[in-house]
Amino acid sequence: MSEDTTKLNTSKLGTKKYWDDFYAVEKRNFEENPQDTGECWFSDSDAEEKMVQFLFDNLGEYKISETATMCDVGTGNGHLLFTLREEGFKGPFVGIDYSENSVEFATKIAEEEEIEDITFEVVDIYDDKWTPKKFDVVLDKGTLDAIALSGLKFGEKTAVEIYSECVSKLLEKDSVLLITSCNFTETELEKIIVRDDLKVWKRINYPVFEFGGVKGATICSIAFVKC
């Protein structure tokens, strides 16, 4: 039997305490200097720009439109949603995160910069009582990566194994789920996400390197569609 490469070693980056502490510092920095809106994850790979461009390139496909409702899972400082708004997407946005400090920080940025129709909510997608509304587009930039480092289990299944089931609650038929990961290959990400009601749609291309005769990339982004 082949080894399950979707199971990663645990790390402090997978703990709520780490992110609460991280965003507490980011929030204090912002209060001292409103120009400091925090870190943009995966900026070295231009992942955020590529995700935004992907949505523009596919306007009119499935539920992607300039007025699409969007949800950012594990929103952090809200940077991805702010960029989407800045680039011209006009629909109502919601950023969710299990870190209260993250939500407070992102909310402060939105208020300071007077960015409208974006709300941030404290949400644990693994909460059994969670009954979210549906969105046209759901985004994940590195959140699944952090979840994979948590070591959390729910019964016999890991948090990664039930991630797809949880995030699917945010989607309706023809909604798009766009995920960017640095911890999983395209094949691994497909294994985690694909289910009867979620299929692979398109991939974003990144620079490919070759080592020891094996080709790969340091990051991957895949769009899935709810059937």
C-alpha positions as CSV (number, residue, x, y, z in Angstrom):
1,M,0.0,0.0,0.0
2,S,1.4,3.4,-1.0
3,E,2.0,6.0,1.7
4,D,-0.6,8.7,2.2
5,T,1.3,11.9,1.3
6,T,-1.6,14.1,2.3
7,K,-0.8,13.5,5.9
8,L,1.8,16.0,7.1
9,N,3.8,16.3,10.3
10,T,2.2,18.7,12.8
11,S,3.6,22.2,13.3
12,K,2.8,25.3,15.5
13,L,1.6,26.9,12.2
14,G,-1.4,24.6,12.5
15,T,-2.5,25.8,16.0
16,K,-5.0,28.5,16.8
17,K,-2.7,30.0,19.4
18,Y,0.0,30.6,16.7
19,W,-2.4,32.6,14.5
20,D,-4.1,34.4,17.4
21,D,-0.6,35.6,18.5
22,F,0.5,36.3,15.0
23,Y,-2.5,38.5,14.2
24,A,-2.3,40.2,17.7
25,V,1.1,41.5,16.6
26,E,-0.1,42.4,13.1
27,K,-3.0,44.3,14.7
28,R,-0.8,46.3,17.0
29,N,1.6,47.1,14.2
30,F,-1.4,48.4,12.1
31,E,-2.6,50.6,15.0
32,E,0.9,52.2,15.2
33,N,1.2,52.5,11.4
34,P,-1.9,52.3,9.3
35,Q,0.2,51.7,6.2
36,D,1.3,48.3,7.6
37,T,-1.6,46.0,6.6
38,G,0.4,42.8,7.3
39,E,1.9,40.0,5.3
40,C,0.7,38.8,1.9
41,W,1.2,35.0,1.9
42,F,2.7,33.4,-1.2
43,S,3.7,36.8,-2.6
44,D,7.0,35.3,-3.9
45,S,4.9,33.1,-6.2
46,D,2.5,35.9,-7.2
47,A,-0.2,33.5,-6.1
48,E,-2.7,36.3,-5.1
49,E,-2.3,38.1,-8.5
50,K,-2.7,34.8,-10.3
51,M,-5.9,34.0,-8.4
52,V,-7.4,37.4,-9.2
53,Q,-6.4,37.1,-12.8
54,F,-7.9,33.6,-13.0
55,L,-11.2,35.0,-11.9
56,F,-11.0,37.8,-14.5
57,D,-10.0,35.4,-17.2
58,N,-13.0,33.2,-16.5
59,L,-15.7,35.9,-16.1
60,G,-19.0,34.4,-17.3
61,E,-18.0,30.8,-16.5
62,Y,-20.1,29.0,-14.0
63,K,-20.9,31.6,-11.2
64,I,-17.9,33.8,-11.8
65,S,-19.0,37.4,-12.4
66,E,-17.9,40.9,-11.4
67,T,-20.8,40.9,-8.9
68,A,-20.2,37.4,-7.6
69,T,-20.6,36.8,-3.9
70,M,-17.2,35.6,-2.5
71,C,-16.0,34.0,0.7
72,D,-12.4,33.8,1.7
73,V,-11.8,30.8,4.0
74,G,-9.0,31.6,6.5
75,T,-9.0,35.2,5.5
76,G,-6.2,36.3,7.8
77,N,-5.7,40.0,7.2
78,G,-8.3,40.1,4.4
79,H,-5.6,41.0,1.8
80,L,-7.0,38.7,-1.0
81,L,-10.5,40.2,-0.7
82,F,-9.2,43.8,-0.5
83,T,-7.2,43.1,-3.7
84,L,-10.3,41.7,-5.5
85,R,-12.3,44.8,-4.6
86,E,-9.4,47.1,-5.7
87,E,-9.3,45.3,-9.0
88,G,-13.0,45.8,-9.7
89,F,-15.0,42.9,-8.3
90,K,-18.2,44.5,-6.9
91,G,-20.1,41.7,-5.2
92,P,-20.5,41.3,-1.4
93,F,-17.5,39.6,0.2
94,V,-17.2,37.7,3.5
95,G,-13.9,36.7,5.1
96,I,-14.0,34.0,7.7
97,D,-11.3,32.9,10.2
98,Y,-11.2,31.0,13.4
99,S,-8.9,33.6,14.9
100,E,-10.7,36.5,16.6
101,N,-7.6,38.6,16.2
102,S,-7.5,38.0,12.4
103,V,-11.2,39.1,12.1
104,E,-10.6,42.2,14.3
105,F,-7.5,43.1,12.3
106,A,-9.1,42.7,8.8
107,T,-12.2,44.6,10.0
108,K,-10.0,47.5,11.2
109,I,-8.2,47.6,7.8
110,A,-11.6,47.7,6.0
111,E,-12.8,50.5,8.2
112,E,-9.6,52.5,7.9
113,E,-9.5,52.3,4.1
114,E,-13.3,52.7,3.8
115,I,-13.7,49.5,1.8
116,E,-17.4,48.8,1.6
117,D,-19.5,45.6,1.4
118,I,-16.9,43.4,3.0
119,T,-17.6,41.7,6.3
120,F,-15.4,39.5,8.5
121,E,-16.7,36.8,10.8
122,V,-15.2,34.4,13.4
123,V,-16.0,31.0,12.1
124,D,-14.8,27.5,12.7
125,I,-15.7,25.5,9.6
126,Y,-15.4,22.3,11.6
127,D,-18.1,23.3,14.1
128,D,-21.1,20.9,13.7
129,K,-23.5,23.8,14.3
130,W,-22.1,25.9,11.5
131,T,-24.8,26.5,8.8
132,P,-23.3,29.0,6.4
133,K,-25.0,30.8,3.5
134,K,-23.9,29.9,0.0
135,F,-21.4,31.8,-2.2
136,D,-20.7,32.0,-5.9
137,V,-16.9,31.8,-5.4
138,V,-15.0,30.4,-2.4
139,L,-11.3,31.1,-2.0
140,D,-8.6,29.4,0.1
141,K,-5.0,30.7,-0.1
142,G,-3.0,28.6,2.3
143,T,-5.7,27.7,4.8
144,L,-5.8,24.1,3.9
145,D,-2.0,24.0,4.3
146,A,-2.3,25.3,7.9
147,I,-5.1,22.9,8.7
148,A,-2.9,20.0,7.4
149,L,-0.3,21.0,10.0
150,S,-2.8,21.0,12.9
151,G,-3.0,17.2,13.5
152,L,-6.7,17.6,14.4
153,K,-8.9,14.6,14.1
154,F,-12.7,14.3,14.2
155,G,-13.5,10.7,15.1
156,E,-11.4,8.5,12.8
157,K,-10.9,11.2,10.2
158,T,-8.3,14.0,10.0
159,A,-9.3,17.6,9.5
160,V,-7.8,17.3,6.0
161,E,-10.0,14.3,5.1
162,I,-13.2,16.1,6.0
163,Y,-12.1,19.6,4.7
164,S,-13.9,19.1,1.4
165,E,-17.1,18.1,3.1
166,C,-17.0,21.2,5.4
167,V,-16.1,23.8,2.7
168,S,-18.7,22.3,0.3
169,K,-21.4,23.8,2.7
170,L,-20.4,27.2,1.3
171,L,-21.1,26.1,-2.3
172,E,-24.2,25.7,-4.4
173,K,-24.5,24.2,-7.9
174,D,-22.0,25.8,-10.3
175,S,-20.2,27.6,-7.5
176,V,-16.4,27.7,-7.9
177,L,-13.8,26.7,-5.2
178,L,-10.4,28.1,-5.9
179,I,-7.6,26.7,-3.7
180,T,-3.9,27.6,-3.6
181,S,-1.5,25.3,-1.7
182,C,2.2,25.1,-1.1
183,N,2.1,21.9,0.9
184,F,0.3,19.7,-1.6
185,T,0.9,18.8,-5.2
186,E,-1.9,19.0,-7.7
187,T,-2.5,15.3,-7.5
188,E,-2.7,15.4,-3.7
189,L,-5.0,18.4,-3.7
190,E,-7.3,16.7,-6.1
191,K,-7.4,13.6,-3.9
192,I,-8.3,15.8,-0.9
193,I,-11.1,17.9,-2.6
194,V,-12.8,15.8,-5.3
195,R,-16.0,14.1,-4.2
196,D,-19.3,13.2,-5.9
197,D,-20.4,16.9,-5.9
198,L,-17.0,18.6,-6.4
199,K,-15.0,18.1,-9.6
200,V,-11.7,19.6,-11.0
201,W,-12.3,22.4,-13.4
202,K,-9.1,24.3,-14.2
203,R,-5.5,24.8,-12.9
204,I,-3.3,27.9,-12.7
205,N,0.1,27.5,-14.2
206,Y,3.2,28.3,-12.2
207,P,7.0,28.0,-13.1
208,V,8.1,24.4,-13.1
209,F,11.5,23.2,-11.8
210,E,13.2,19.9,-12.3
211,F,15.2,18.0,-9.6
212,G,16.6,14.5,-9.9
213,G,14.6,14.0,-13.1
214,V,11.3,14.9,-11.4
215,K,9.4,18.0,-12.4
216,G,7.3,20.0,-10.0
217,A,6.3,23.5,-8.7
218,T,6.6,25.1,-5.3
219,I,2.9,26.0,-5.3
220,C,-0.3,24.9,-7.0
221,S,-3.8,26.4,-7.5
222,I,-6.8,24.4,-8.7
223,A,-10.4,25.5,-9.4
224,F,-13.1,23.0,-8.5
225,V,-16.8,23.3,-9.4
226,K,-19.8,22.2,-7.3
227,C,-21.9,19.8,-9.4
